[in-house]
Structure formats: structure tokens, C-alpha cells
């Protein structure tokens, strides 16, 4: 092979390589991205991986997740980091919208919180109502017989815990400093591993507990308290107000509609059902459409917001545009 042929071959190789690089770059540029700041339970269980796969297949949108507690996810949105948030703490969600950052809140899934603890249950709480269980744990803790682990991270789980302690007659800001309570400041997955190691008690969501128990990640914990409407755990998707930040509102809108639509609700209905005998996160739209009790009443009480005598997933003042329809129920006549 002469010198000219070698040079020509080299040029051809460079041209082909350059063309491929340019093509790949253009393809990457054409891929739409959606950044979601989200609660850790959805991420730790693997649900978001399934959602991302299905959503990309249908819409060609690449989802990027920032898994954090609800409080941190909301702070991300306030800092302009994400396009949409998926969270589970109604009081914090309402505050977020009142501050002008969030619009078009939609509820899309629910499951339940449980109190888990050592198999020998030193506080003797098995089967008790949640508030009575916390009272017994506090008594046992002060006697040196029990340990409570709190996330103490402003998450949706932590917010529920704070409310339960309040109902039991305790100020969380005070009791969390007692010697028998330990804070992790981490997500649900990491926290439940600490609880397992310390043979302690904590509040967890059913999805994380079931997955970690099934996979042998935790071995020493049982579900001890799992009844009571106050343990319902409702997940919402909230879009970032486009008047506040120039974020990817249009694709965030697609995600919200997909999660609450037939395809997204079916993913929820199927996720974990074969392995655990029930979905880890239950679809909520059918409950609202069919007014299925007792879940409807629980969802309205703990997941909906009062707006001039109407219970709704999103009050009128926080609705943006005309792209969504929202569930509304009269406080007296429709429940």
C-alpha cells in the first residue's frame, strides 16, 4: 500500500469518526431531559427506574432523579434545581405552593406507614393504635428498654412522625433530644438499615420495609403497628411555577398527566404485586373516581386541601393554565 493510499484511508477513517461523533452529539442534543427531585422511598424501591423506562419509551424524555426527603426536594425546587417534585407531606406541599413555587398539584399514589421494631417487641406495642404505641415506646425508652430512630430530615416520613408524636402528647423538638432517640438525617433506606442494626423502632413506609425485608437487607424487624387511617401515605406530583423559574414545564406537565393517566396508574398497580402479593404503591385515581371507601375518606382527610368549602387536590389559586382537571369533593355531601 503506497503512501497516498495510506493518507486517503486515514482521512476516510477520520471523516467517519467525526461524522459518528457529530451524530451522537446531535442525538444527545435532541434528547429531552426532565429533572425530578423526589422522595427517597420511590427511588429506593426501584419504582422510579420503571417509571423512567416506560415514560422515555412513550415520550422520548430522559428522566434524571435527585432522591431526597420531601423537605430537601422542596428546597431543590426553590433553588431552581429541578423541573418537578414528587413528595408526600401535604402541609409542606401547601406551604410550597403558597410561597409561589409550585402549581397544579396532583395526587397519584398511596400506601401506608407502619411502625417497625424488634421481633421481641420490648415496648409491647404490637397491634396497638399508632398513638398508643408511641406512648408505650416513649415509656420504655425512658426506662432504658427501647430505642427510637428518627430520620429528623424534614422528609414526608419525618413530617408524619412529628404529627404522630404531637397526637401522642409529645413535642417532637423536645423529645428527639432524649437519650433513647437517635437521628439519622438520611433517607428511608439507610435509616431502616440503622434501625435493624440497633434493634430499634421507627416509622417506615410499607414499600421500603417490604423490599428491604424480602431482599434480606434487614433481618431483625417486624411490622408491629399497621392499622389506623392516620398512617395513610399519599404521594403528589407538583410542577414548578413557570412564572417563577424558566424550567421544563411542558415535559413536567406530560409526566404529571402520565402518572395520573391509565399508563402510569397501571405501572403502580403492577409494581411489586407479583413479588409481594400487593402493589408497593397503590394507584389513587380509581379510588377517587369510584369513591371507594374507606380509602376515599382517608385520602380526602390526609391528602386533600380545603378550598372554600371544597376538598381538592389543588386549590384554585395554585392552578396554572387550563391543562389539568382536578378532583373536588364537597366537604359534607360528596364524601
C-alpha angles and dihedrals in degrees: 000000000000127000095258091053091051092050092048091049090050092050091050091051091049092048092050092046091047091049091051092049091049091048092050091047092050091047090052090048090053094051111099117223131206121193115210124189105202147173114269098237092068090049099042093053094053095242093123091056089059092045091050092050095049095041093051091048091054101037107018091237121139112219121212117195131208104192113206140131116285093259093053092044090054090048089053089056091049088053092052093246100128142036098221139004131219110200144149114217114094097196093053092044091054092049090050091054093044089056088058099249102106135052140175099024112197127184112220111162145018142189133156140269118232135191109236127190148149117321091239090053099211092190092053097229102138111137096002125131110266097253094049089047092055091050091054092046090052091050093048091045093054089049091054094249102109143034127212122201118205126188090216090189105117091254126146089258091050090048090053090047092052090052092049092050089050091052088051090055100258132121105229093206088060104035094050088067094059116111097248094058122079126190123212103184088209140106127283096265096054092040095054089051089056090048090052092050094049097042087235138144128252145156112258138167116252094238096059093043094050094047096046093044094048092050093048093244088127121032110166104056133093130187102252103168120033107143131088131082090242089070094067112122116206125194123209136187116216126187123221112252105255089210089061101044134010095239133147095282097158095057091041087056090052091052093050092050091046094051092051094039131084097274097048094044090051091054088054092047091054102037109108095350097115095044100039103024093245137047114274089219116028122219111248106193096077090052090054095043095048096035090230113190144251089014095055092059091047092048092049092049098046104023108033129075127226113242116177095320095323128102111221140162089233125021115229095251091063097050119108123201124334101281099107139057117209133208113246130181130185108242091230112025109032105047 
